Amino acid sequence: MPDRPVRTRIAPSPTGMMHIGTARTALFNWLYARHTGGKFLMRIEDTDRERSTEEAVQVIFDGLKWLGLEADEEPVFQFVRADRHREAVDDLLARGAAYRDYMTPEELEAERELARAEGRVVRSPWRDASPNDAPDRPFVVRLKAPQDGETLVQDAVKGEVRFQNSHLDDLILLRTDGTPTYNLAVVVDDHDMGITHVIRGDDHLNNAARQTLIYQGLGWDVPVWAHLPLIHGPDGAKLSKRHGAQSVTDFEAMGYLPETMRNYLAKLGWGHGDDEIFSDEQAIAWFDIVDVVSAPARLDWAKLNHLNNHYIRQAEPVRLAGLVEKVLASRDWPLEAGDIAVIERTIPFVRDGAKTIPELADAVVFALKRRPLELPEKAQAAMTEEMLARLSRLREALGALPHWDVRDLEAAIRAFAEREGVGIGKFGPQLRAVLSGGAPAPDLAGAMVALTREESLGRLDDALSRPA
């Protein structure tokens, strides 16, 4: 194409969910536009009126917004541009690059059977007929594709892909009711939006040949093609419901962060040396569409979880607390005033082991339990008179601490064990049960800092005052 600013686009159809493959396509378009100083645009291909509801469109907007991939200009809606699509067909007819096909359904079926028997594509007898011979009956408009030679698709990912023109039929541009077909609408919309690079899934590669012919028929510059490999499941099969998550909404609901998904999706089919973790700024600086590999990428849950844990550890506790609050609300956990502050205070002590936001929610539950806590059966059985006496002495030692921080608490627990002449294992499990009520909790000192002095000592007092 002429040397002009890069303009990429994502053009999803509103089908009720936003597939993770579409999300990666959006990411690659966004990265390339940012890398080149260009613009990232959006088109909603809403010609399927039955499925193209406002709710389905909103799913796309919400998914891209969550991922942080919002477009640089207002979205284009394909359906309302039908008049422009028909205008382009008139231009093709005037140029002799298209023709009206008056075959009846019965004639078309007979031609299809003959074409199958002869091992060729369908060719209409109206292809070279004079317009003066046109009958008064419904017609479709077809592209007059070349019958000899080949069509070359120069693909930035796959290299040169050659299509024999003898294998390309005269595709329909307008149906009998005057509605435009997909391949026509895509070409006209991309041209009018000034799209310079069409970056999309390689399930569209065959369309590239037909769309190239439409561009050429209209005398327009053909954009740079770049067809991305599909995303497969861990077993190498095309990603489907049996692999777990398919849509952006699924991954959000499972507790993955948007920065995790941007980092991880960038690694599915593209990479920068051995770098596994990188910022958006680094990805933008490094990304080039020609570096995308042509082989399908496999979803790796272990790598995704590892990456999400990294970003959970990097995120601000106040942000994570808001996400945890939503998870707990979805579980009907009775949150009270002040609980968000408890969650925020607890997160730094528990997030190192959390791979997802629901796991992080599980890890903070111990701090939200209401007094008096009910001890697990095993812990209750271990509360002998000797154990209660020891915990009472420990409570006295802890209550005398001038500072309530991890370092001083760890030192106090070690010193207490030495004075008692036992290992921490002789009372640590019971202390943990008293503090957490049997819920997962961090190390003893971290749990007590998260709970605060007042709450920690209060839980100890409850356990010591409980009848043996």
N, C-alpha and C positions, 0 to 999 in steps of 0.2 A: 504494500500500500504506500501511498505518498507519505513522506515524512511529516507526520502531524502528531499532536499529543495523543497518547494512548487513552482509549475509552473501552472499558470492559463492562460486562453486564452479567447479572444472574437473571434467569428467566423461568422461574418455577411455575408449574400449574397448581392451582389451589385444589388439592385433593383430600384435605382433612388432616394431613400431617406433613412435616418437613423432614424428609429422609436425611440421614446423616451424610449420604453421598452428595446430596444437594448442598448441604452445609459446607462440605469440603470444597465443592466447586465454587461456592460463594467466597470461601476463604482464599482460594488461589487467585480468583479474579480480583479480590480486594488487595491481596499482597502485591500482585503484579502492577495494579494501578498505582498503589502507594510507592512501589519501588521505582517506577518510571516517572513519578510526578503527574500521573494522569488522573482519570476519574473512574469511579466505580458506580455503575447504574443498576437500576432494577426495572424489570418488566414483568407484569403479571399476565400469564398466558391463560386468560379466562374465557376462552371460546366455548368450553364445555359448560353450558349454562346450568345443567342439572347439578353439577358438583361445585360450581364457582359461587359459593355463598359468601356473604360478608364475614361469617365466622371462619370459613376456610382461608380466606385472604388474610384475616387477622392472625391466624396461626403462623403464616409466613413472616409477617411483620414482627410478631413477637419473638419468633425464633431467631431472626437475624439481629434483632435488637439485643436479645440476651447474649448472643455470641459477640456483640460489639462490632457488627459488620453492616452498619446502616449506610444506605446509598448517599451519594453526593448530590443527587438531584431528585425531584419528585418522581415517584414511580409512574411508569407508562402502563396503561391497561389495554390489552390487545383487542378486546371485543369491540370497543368504541371506534376502532380505526378501520372497520370493515370497508368504508367508502374509499379510504386511501388505498387499501389493498386492491379493490376493484379498479381503481384508477391506474395502478401499476399493470394490471392485466390488460387494460385497454392499450397501454403503451406497448406491451409485448405483442399484442395483435397487430398494432400499427407497424411494428418493426418486422413483422413476419416471423417472430420467434415463438408464436403460439397460434393455436387454431381452435375453431369451434367444432366439437365432435358431436354429431347427431345420432350416433348409434343408439338404438333402443336397448333396453335391458336384455332382450332376447338375442339381439345381434352381438352385444358385448359378450354374453356367455358363450356363444358359438365361437367367437374370435379367441376367447380364452382357452377353450378346449383345443382349437386348432394350434394355437401358440404352444400349448403344453406338448402336443403331439409332435410338433416340429422343433421343439427345444429352443424356442425364441421368446422374446417379450411380446406383449400385446402391441399391435400397430393398427391404428384406426384407418379405414379407407377414406376418412375425411381429412387425413393429414395433408394431402396435396390437392384436395378438391377445390374447385372455384367457389368463392362465396356466393356467386350467382345461383349455384345449385342448391343452396340451403333450403331445407324443408321448413315448414311451419310447425315445429315441435320442440320439446325441451332439448337442451344441449348442455354439455360441460365444456369448459375451456381447458385445453391441454397444452403443455409446453412442447414445442417442436424440438425435441432433443436430437443431437447429431446421431447418425446411425453408424458412422465409421470412426476409426481412430480411438482415442482414449481421452478421458478427463483426468487431469492430474490434481491431486490434493496435496499441497505442500504443507505437511503437518509439523508444528513446532515440537511435538512430542514423539510422534511416530515416524517422522521423516517423510519421504515420498511415498504416497499411496496412489496407485494407478487403477482406474476403473475403465473397463472396456465399454465403449459407448453402445455397442451392440447388446449389452446386458442391461442398459438403462432404458426403461420404458418412458413413454410420453406421460409424465405424471400429470394428474389433474390439478389445475390451479383454482378453478371455480367450479362448485357443484351446480347441479341443475337449478337449485333454489337461489343461486347467486352468492352463496357463502364461500369465503376463501378457505383454502386448505392450509394445513400447518406449515408446510415448506415455503409456500408463497408468503404467508404472513410473517414468518420469521425473517426472511430476507428483507422484506420491505421495512419492517420495524427496525432491524439492525442497521440498515442503511440510513433511515431517517434519524435514528438516535446517534449516528456517527460512530458506531462501534467499529473499532479497528482490530480487535482481537476477540475471536469467539472461542472462549475457553469453556469446555463442557465435557460431559462423560463420553467415553468412547462408544457407548451404545448409539451415539448420533453420527458415527463416522460415515456410515452409508449415506446419511442425509447430506453430508458435506458435498458429495459429488453432485447430487441433484440441485442443491442450493447454489453451487458454483455455476451451474448452467443457467440458473435464473439470473444470477448477478451478471453473467456475460450477456444474456439475452437483453437485459435492460441497459447495458453499457456502463455498469457500475463497477467500481473497484471491489475486488474480492478481499474480504478481511483475512487476517492471519488466523489459520485454524490451529487449535491445540486441543486434542482429545485425550482426556484423562483416563487412566485405568480405573476400573470399578473397584469397590471395596468388598472384599470377601470376608467370610467368617473365619474363625481360627482353624476350621477344618478345610479351608480352601474353596468351599462352595460359596456361591453368591449370598451375600448377607440377607438373612430372612428372619422371620419371627422365632424360629427355633434357636437362633443364636442369642436371643434375649432382647436387646435394644435395637431399634431401627431408626427412630426419629430423634430429633433434637430434644423434643419434650421428654422422651424416655430418659435420655442422659441427664437432663436437668432434674427430673424426678428422682433419679437414682443417686443424686448428690454429687455430681461432678461440676466443677467450677468452669465458667466460660473461658478463663485464661488457660485452664487445663486443656479444654477442647481445642482451642486455637493452636496451642503448642502441639498437641497430639495429632490433630488432623493434618497439620503442616508436614508431619513426619510420614504420613501415609502417602507415599508416592514421590516424596521430595525430601531432601536432607542436605545438611551442610557438614560434610565430613563426619566426624564421630560425635558431633554435638547432639545431645538428646534433649537438653533443657535450654531454652533461649527465650528472650523477651520478644514482644511484638516489634520493638525497634530493630532488634537484630534480625528477625525474620524478614522485615521489610528491606533491610539493607542487603541481605544475602539472596533473596528470592529472585529466581529467573525461571520463566516458564520452560526454557529449553533444558533445564536441569531435572525436570520431572521424568521419572522412569516410566516405561511403557508397560511394565508387568503389573498385574493386579496386586493391590496391597491387602494385607491381612490384619484384621482387628485383633489386637493382643491385649486381653483384659489385664494381665499382670503388669504390663508396661503402663497402661492407662491408669491403673490404681496407684502405681509408684509415682507417676507424674502428678496425680491429684493430691497425694499426700504431700508432695513437695510444695504445691501451691497453697494447700491448707496451712502448712507451717509458715508460709510467707504472708498470708493474709492478715489484715487487721482484726483483732478479736471482736471489735464492735460490729464489723461486717459479718463475721462468722456467727456471732450471737443472734443477729437477725435471721440468718438462714436456719440456725438450730431452732429458733422460736417457731418458725413455720413448720418444721418437721414435727415438733412436739405438739403443736396445735392440730396437725393432721392426725395425731394419735389420741386426740382428746385429753392430753395431759393438762391438769388444772393449774395453769400458770397464774401466779398472783403478783401483786405489785412488788417490785424489787427483784423479781426472778431474773429479769434480763441482765441486771447488774451482776447477779450471782453467776449466770452463764458466762458473761464476758470475763469475769474474774477467774473462772475455772478453766476456760479454754486453753490458756497457755500451758497448763499442767497436764492436759490430756490429748492435745491435738497431734503429738508426734506419732501416735499409733493409729490415727484415724485415716482411712483411705477414702472415705466419702462423708458427706454431711450427715446422713443418718447414723453412721458409726460415731461421729463426733457427738451427735445428740445422745446416743447410748452412753457415751463416756461422761457426760455432765449430769446425768440423772441422779447420781449419788448425792450431789450437792443440793438438789432440789427437794429431796425427801423431807417430809414434815416430822417433827418430833412429837412424841417419842417414836423412834424407829423400832420396827419389829426385827429381831435378830433371826438369821437363818437357824434352822434346827440344829445343825452341827455346831455353830458358834454358841448357841444357847446351852448345849450339852457340855461345852468346854468351860462354862462359867462356874467353875468350882470355887469353894471358899478361898483356896490358895490363889486362884487366878484373879478373883475379885479384889483380894488384898493387894496383889501385885499391881493391878490396874489402878487401885486407889493411890498407891505410892507414886505411880507414874503420873497420875492426874495432878498430884501435889507438886511434883517436879516441873511439869509443864506449866502449871499455873503460875509458878514463880519466875518464869522467863521474862526478862525485860524487853526482849524483841521477839516478834512472832514472824520469823522468816525461815526459808528453807535451810539455810546454813545453820542457824542456831537450833532449830528443831532436830535436824539430823544429829548434831553434836549432842544434844540433850538425850536423845534416844540411845545413842551409843554409850554415853556415860551412865545412863540408868542401867543398861544391860550389864555393864561391867560391875556396877555396885551390887546388882542382884546375883552376879556370878552365873549368868545364863546367856545364851545366844538370843539375838532378837527374835529368832524363830520360835522361841518359847512363849512369846506374848504378842508378837507382831500380827499374826493372823486374827487374833481376837480383837486387837485394837483396830485393825482394818474393818472387821465386821461391825464393830461399834460405830465407827465413823461413817460407813457406807451402807449399813443395813443389808449387806450381801450384794450390792450392785457393784459393777466394775468401777475401780477407782485407781488413781495414780499411786506413786510411792507415798508412804505415810506422811512425810514432811510436806510434800506437794498437796496432798489431800487436805491437810490441816490449814495450810495457808489459804487454799481455795475456800475452805469453810469459814475461815476467820477464827480468831481466838475464842470469841464468845460461843459460836456454834459448836466448835470442836469440844470445848470443855463441857458445854451443855449436853452434848451427846454422851460424853463419858459419864457425866453425873446421872443421866437417865439410866444408863446400863448398871451403874453401881447401886442405884436405888431400887432396881427391879428385884422383886423377891426371888431368892435362889430356887 
